[in-house]
């Protein structure tokens, strides 16, 4: 739903909403982060954002907010590179 990358000094390097395509945004998730289906309508897909995200992450260590974020990020990378 949203991907952000910050440098160690706190500078925002990447901050984009993501179209989850066929995934449902659960009501409990909306309560936590406030991202609704209306907010992501028209956003780019993960695949469309990946080239720019890869450039931003190149040479950096990626850290996710939590286990679920890590799982989703890995799943999306696997789906993108499955071909």
Secondary structure, 3 states (H helix, E strand, C coil): CEEEEECCCCCEEEEEECECCCCCCCHHHHHHHCCCHHHHCCCCEHHHHHHHHHHHHCCCCCCCCCHHHHHHHHHHHHHHCCC
